[in-house]
Amino acid sequence: MILRMLFRPPAIDREPAEGKPPAVVRWRPLRRLLIWLRWFALRCLLLMAVLVMFYALINPPTTWTIVKEAQEHPIAPRRWANIEDIAPVMLRSVVAAEDANFCLHWGFDMNEIRNVVKSGGSRGASTITQQTAKNVYLWQTRSWPRKALETAFTPMIEAFWSKRRILEVYLNVAEFGPGVFGVTAASQQFYGTTPDRLTAVQAARLVAVLPAPKSRSPHQASRRSRAIADGAATIARDARSACFESGGEG
């Protein structure tokens, strides 16, 4: 009943009122179109908000990316890791690598976006929240429709999820290698351990593969992994981890 009311088409007066001048009658189809577009957009936004609130409490069982990958490669066994069961150094490492201002923004790092625009570079400025929106609800192929939906999902996630929840979901759906999704599978697959026992070196090497999980290996040290380890230590010292460390507020 609720869904029927939610998605009931808008009522539109189809008969032109008597005495209306021709110009008003001529614009009536355009008015109808605008009403339908507004109705459709509002229902889409409402549906997106419901999905965001749902995953604020329920762990996503899978994603479009995982389903698609399963058609091409075997998927390593996955098990959800609560944030309390993930080594703090892993949390700091992913923030240092992917979104150093994670605790300071509301989903979009405007300073980073301005820097990218100013430099004219092609590198992305996506935050962890944006990447979570893409990984959980959308697809990986770049397109304007996907970017538009990602832009709509991002502030909703920031509004309904805590920062700790965002990191938890991100680390459980991120791809760390072909068919390896989530920090639990990655810890076991590459190091034979569990997320809570990851060392600083292991965490940095795992995070270093995230931009290109199919072509990078977490078994080898790199300039990027060493920089991530240094960045994680810096974040711990300057308290930029306050919003997601144990006891922190989202």
N, C-alpha and C positions, 0 to 999 in steps of 0.2 A: 504493500500500500504506500509506504513512504517513498520507495523507488519510483512508483507510478506517478506520485505527485511531483517528485523531483524532476523527472524527465518528461513531464507532460508538455507538449508543444504550447507555445504562447498563444493566447487568444487574440485574434486579429479581426477587426471589423472589415469584412470583405466587401460590403456594399458601400459605395460612395454615398455620403450624406447628401440629401436633397439641398439644392441651392448652393452647393459648393462651386466656386469658379473653376473653369477648365484647368488652370495651372495647378490647383490643389489636387484635382483628380489625376493629373498626369504624373505627379510626384508620389502618388500613393504606392506603386510597386516598389520604389526605392525605400520608402518608409518601412514597408513590410520586410524587405531584405535586411535592413538594419536591425529591426526587432528580432528577426531570426538569428542573425549573427551575434547580437548581444546575448540572447538566450543561450545559444550554443557555447559561447565563450565562458559565461558564468557557470554553466553546468560542468564544463571541462575543469575550470579552476576548483570548483567544489569537489569534484571527483578526485583531483590531484591532492587536495588537502586531506581528504579522507584516507587516501593511500599513505600519505606521510604520517598521519596520526596513528594509523594501524601499525606501521613499522616502528613507531616510537616504543611500542610495547611488545611486538611480536618480531622475532628474528626472521629475516627474509630467507625462505627455504632454498631459493635459487635465483638466478638472474637470466636475462636474455643472453648475455655473453656466455655464461656457463652452459646453457642449453645449446647454443650454437657450437661451442667448442666441443661438446660431448659428441656431436655428429662427426667430428674429424679426428679427435684424439681421446684416448681413455682419460677419465678424470680421476685424479688421485683422491683417495678417501677423505671426505671433508667432515670436520666436527667443529661446531661453534665454540669459540673461545671467549668467555666473558672478559671484560676489560680487566677485572681483578686478577685474571689468570694469564695476563700478558705482561712480560717484563717491562717495567717502566722505561728502560733504555730503548725498547722497541718503539714505544709511544713517542719518546723524544726524538728518536732518529727519523721517524716518518714525518714529523712536524718540521724538523730541521731541513729535510730534503725537499718536501713538497709544499710547505706553507708555513714559513717562519713566523708569520704574524697571525697564526691560527686563533690565538686567544684574544686578539685585538679587533677583529673585523666581524661583520654580521653576515658573512657568506661571500662577499666580494672584497678583494684587497685592492682598493681604489688607488693606493700609492703605487702598487706594482703595475696595475693596468696603465696608469699615467706614464710610468717609466718605459713600459714596452712601446706605447704609442709614440712617446717622445723620441725614443731611439730608432723607431722605424723597424724594429726587429720582428722576426717571425715566431719567436718563442712564445709559448703560451703563458698565461698568468692565472690559470685555473687554481682555485683554492681546493683544499681537501673536501670542503662541503660540496663544491661544484662537481668534483670527481665522484663523490659518493652518490650524488643525484644521478649522474650519468651511469655509474656502474650498477646501481640498484634498479632504476626505473626505465632506463633508456638503452640505446645501442651505441656501439663504438665508432661507427662510420661518421666522419665529419660531414655535417650538413647544417644549413640554416634552420630547418625545422627542429633538429635535435638541440641546437644551441638555444633556440627560443624556449623550448620546453625545459631545458636545463636551467635557464635563467629564471623561469617561473618556479621550479621546484626548490631552488637553492634557498630563498628567503623563508619558504615554508618549513624546510628542514631546520633552519636556524631558529625558527619560532617555536617549533614543537619538540625538537630534540635538544638534549644537553650536548655540550662539547664532547663530553666523555662518550655519549652514545654515538655521536658522529664518527669518532675515531674507532670505536668498537666495531661498528658496521663496516666502515671502510676497510679495516684490516681483515675482516672476515670474508669479504667478497673480492678483494684485489687479486689480480693475477700475478703470481711470482715466477711462473714458468709455464711451458706448454702443458695444459691440463692441470696445473697446480694452482688452486684458488684458496685463499684464506691463509692466515698466519699459522694455523695448526698444521695444515697439510704441508706448508712450506718448511716449517721447523722439522717435521718428521722426514720429509723427502730429502732435504739437503744436509741436515745435521744430525738426524736421528735423535732429536730431543723434543721438548715441549715448549710452547711459547713462553712460559714463565721462567725457563732456564736459559733463554737466549743471552749470550754475552754481548758486550758492546760491539765487538768486531763482527759477530754473526748478524746482529740486528742491522748494522750499517751496510753489510754486503747484501742482505735481503732487500733492503730499501733501495739500494743502488740499482737494482734490476727493474724497478717498477716502470720507468718510462718505456722500456723495451724488453718485456719479460721473455719474449721468444728468442731473442738474440743475445742476451747477456746471461752470464753465469754467476751465481752467488758463491762459487767456490774460489774465485780469484779476487785478490785485492786489486783495487784500482784507485786512481786519484779521486774519483767521485766518492767511493766508500770511505776513504780516509777523511775527506772533507765533511762527510755526513757525521762521522764519529766525533770530529771536532765540534761541529755545529750542535750535536746533541749534548755535549758537555757544556757548551756555552749556554744553551737554553736552560739547563739545570741550574747553572750559576746565577743567571739573571732573572730567574723566576718567571720566565715566559711559559712555563709548563703548569702554572697555577690552576688554570681552568680545567685541566684534565688529569692532574695527579690525584691520587687517592685523597678524598675529602674536599677536592676543589669543586667550585660551582660551575655549571654550564652556562 
